[in-house]
Amino acid sequence: MIKIKSQKGITMVSLIITIIILLILSGTAIHNLNLSNGVARYNNMVADIKLLNDKTLVYYNKYGEIPKTDKNSININNEEYYELNISKLEGITLNYGKEYGQEGDLTTSSDIYVINSNLNIYYLKGVEKTGEIYHEK
């Protein structure tokens, strides 16, 4: 009599279940990575604004004027905003605001920092965090 060996191995069902679990885990990891990237961008923007605020206060106390460019102001919610002149501030390295000083009208720029008469600074373009755009001061 010939003894037939039973075949051992993984079944198609167990393979599909394993693949589904791996897809769920990788999807969760990718989602969390995207959220943390948004939080990191937001934190970088807040750090930029704090640095600019400190340097702007030093400049304002020294010269008695807002460090702004010669471009016309823009009106947002009945308040005048001016492009912040980064070159007047010392020791600045920024993550955002790369359109500073470029030719063109202030209303067509978005990748800049703006300042109002109360010395509140905003990143005009804002950054996305958890699906929302934030413009912190």
Summary of the structure (lengths in Angstrom):
residues: 137
radius of gyration: 26.5
end to end distance: 86.0
largest distance: 104.7
contacts: 322
relative contact order: 0.16
helix: 42%
strand: 17%
